[in-house]
């Protein structure tokens, strides 16, 4: 197996192909990261709207997620 790895890695253009592959993997992984929810997005009235759809694509329900202002001793909101 080690010999096979050496043979593949020694082929002309391997370094360029490897670099292009790593860049593409990084680009694909970054697409998934855009779906992460971060609390900072809720500051200053930010909201998330989440829509649930059934197998036919019809909307089952909508949900809105937002942060409530913190209650404190001076101003109970």
CNS distance restraints for C-alpha pairs under 8 A (distance, minus, plus):
assign (resid   1 and name CA) (resid   5 and name CA) 6.38 0.50 0.50
assign (resid   2 and name CA) (resid   6 and name CA) 6.28 0.50 0.50
assign (resid   3 and name CA) (resid   7 and name CA) 6.16 0.50 0.50
assign (resid   4 and name CA) (resid   8 and name CA) 6.24 0.50 0.50
assign (resid   5 and name CA) (resid   9 and name CA) 6.07 0.50 0.50
assign (resid   6 and name CA) (resid  10 and name CA) 6.01 0.50 0.50
assign (resid   7 and name CA) (resid  11 and name CA) 6.63 0.50 0.50
assign (resid   8 and name CA) (resid  14 and name CA) 7.53 0.50 0.50
assign (resid   9 and name CA) (resid  14 and name CA) 5.94 0.50 0.50
assign (resid   9 and name CA) (resid  15 and name CA) 7.79 0.50 0.50
assign (resid  10 and name CA) (resid  14 and name CA) 7.00 0.50 0.50
assign (resid  13 and name CA) (resid  17 and name CA) 6.18 0.50 0.50
assign (resid  14 and name CA) (resid  18 and name CA) 5.97 0.50 0.50
assign (resid  15 and name CA) (resid  19 and name CA) 6.15 0.50 0.50
assign (resid  16 and name CA) (resid  20 and name CA) 6.14 0.50 0.50
assign (resid  17 and name CA) (resid  21 and name CA) 6.10 0.50 0.50
assign (resid  18 and name CA) (resid  22 and name CA) 6.19 0.50 0.50
assign (resid  19 and name CA) (resid  23 and name CA) 6.20 0.50 0.50
assign (resid  20 and name CA) (resid  24 and name CA) 6.19 0.50 0.50
assign (resid  21 and name CA) (resid  25 and name CA) 6.20 0.50 0.50
assign (resid  22 and name CA) (resid  26 and name CA) 6.17 0.50 0.50
assign (resid  23 and name CA) (resid  27 and name CA) 6.21 0.50 0.50
assign (resid  24 and name CA) (resid  28 and name CA) 6.19 0.50 0.50
assign (resid  25 and name CA) (resid  29 and name CA) 6.12 0.50 0.50
assign (resid  26 and name CA) (resid  30 and name CA) 6.17 0.50 0.50
assign (resid  27 and name CA) (resid  31 and name CA) 6.62 0.50 0.50
assign (resid  28 and name CA) (resid  32 and name CA) 7.15 0.50 0.50
assign (resid  29 and name CA) (resid  33 and name CA) 6.78 0.50 0.50
assign (resid  30 and name CA) (resid  34 and name CA) 6.87 0.50 0.50
assign (resid  31 and name CA) (resid  35 and name CA) 7.71 0.50 0.50
assign (resid  32 and name CA) (resid  36 and name CA) 7.59 0.50 0.50
assign (resid  37 and name CA) (resid  41 and name CA) 7.74 0.50 0.50
assign (resid  38 and name CA) (resid  42 and name CA) 7.70 0.50 0.50
assign (resid  39 and name CA) (resid  43 and name CA) 7.26 0.50 0.50
assign (resid  41 and name CA) (resid  46 and name CA) 5.79 0.50 0.50
assign (resid  41 and name CA) (resid  47 and name CA) 7.40 0.50 0.50
assign (resid  42 and name CA) (resid  46 and name CA) 4.00 0.50 0.50
assign (resid  42 and name CA) (resid  47 and name CA) 5.60 0.50 0.50
assign (resid  42 and name CA) (resid  48 and name CA) 7.81 0.50 0.50
assign (resid  42 and name CA) (resid  66 and name CA) 6.20 0.50 0.50
assign (resid  42 and name CA) (resid  67 and name CA) 5.99 0.50 0.50
assign (resid  43 and name CA) (resid  67 and name CA) 7.45 0.50 0.50
assign (resid  45 and name CA) (resid  66 and name CA) 7.36 0.50 0.50
assign (resid  45 and name CA) (resid  67 and name CA) 7.43 0.50 0.50
assign (resid  46 and name CA) (resid  66 and name CA) 6.56 0.50 0.50
assign (resid  46 and name CA) (resid  67 and name CA) 7.74 0.50 0.50
assign (resid  47 and name CA) (resid  64 and name CA) 6.70 0.50 0.50
assign (resid  47 and name CA) (resid  65 and name CA) 5.64 0.50 0.50
assign (resid  47 and name CA) (resid  66 and name CA) 4.68 0.50 0.50
assign (resid  47 and name CA) (resid  67 and name CA) 7.57 0.50 0.50
assign (resid  48 and name CA) (resid  64 and name CA) 5.58 0.50 0.50
assign (resid  48 and name CA) (resid  65 and name CA) 4.99 0.50 0.50
assign (resid  48 and name CA) (resid  66 and name CA) 6.49 0.50 0.50
assign (resid  49 and name CA) (resid  62 and name CA) 6.99 0.50 0.50
assign (resid  49 and name CA) (resid  63 and name CA) 5.72 0.50 0.50
assign (resid  49 and name CA) (resid  64 and name CA) 4.44 0.50 0.50
assign (resid  49 and name CA) (resid  65 and name CA) 6.34 0.50 0.50
assign (resid  50 and name CA) (resid  62 and name CA) 5.72 0.50 0.50
assign (resid  50 and name CA) (resid  63 and name CA) 5.01 0.50 0.50
assign (resid  50 and name CA) (resid  64 and name CA) 6.16 0.50 0.50
assign (resid  50 and name CA) (resid  65 and name CA) 7.76 0.50 0.50
assign (resid  51 and name CA) (resid  59 and name CA) 6.81 0.50 0.50
assign (resid  51 and name CA) (resid  60 and name CA) 7.59 0.50 0.50
assign (resid  51 and name CA) (resid  61 and name CA) 5.96 0.50 0.50
assign (resid  51 and name CA) (resid  62 and name CA) 4.49 0.50 0.50
assign (resid  51 and name CA) (resid  63 and name CA) 6.31 0.50 0.50
assign (resid  52 and name CA) (resid  59 and name CA) 5.90 0.50 0.50
assign (resid  52 and name CA) (resid  60 and name CA) 5.41 0.50 0.50
assign (resid  52 and name CA) (resid  61 and name CA) 5.34 0.50 0.50
assign (resid  52 and name CA) (resid  62 and name CA) 6.31 0.50 0.50
assign (resid  53 and name CA) (resid  57 and name CA) 5.29 0.50 0.50
assign (resid  53 and name CA) (resid  58 and name CA) 5.26 0.50 0.50
assign (resid  53 and name CA) (resid  59 and name CA) 4.38 0.50 0.50
assign (resid  53 and name CA) (resid  60 and name CA) 5.09 0.50 0.50
assign (resid  53 and name CA) (resid  61 and name CA) 7.20 0.50 0.50
assign (resid  54 and name CA) (resid  58 and name CA) 5.55 0.50 0.50
assign (resid  54 and name CA) (resid  59 and name CA) 6.52 0.50 0.50
assign (resid  54 and name CA) (resid  60 and name CA) 6.17 0.50 0.50
assign (resid  69 and name CA) (resid  77 and name CA) 6.79 0.50 0.50
assign (resid  70 and name CA) (resid  77 and name CA) 7.36 0.50 0.50
assign (resid  71 and name CA) (resid  75 and name CA) 6.64 0.50 0.50
assign (resid  71 and name CA) (resid  76 and name CA) 4.97 0.50 0.50
assign (resid  71 and name CA) (resid  77 and name CA) 5.66 0.50 0.50
assign (resid  72 and name CA) (resid  76 and name CA) 5.71 0.50 0.50
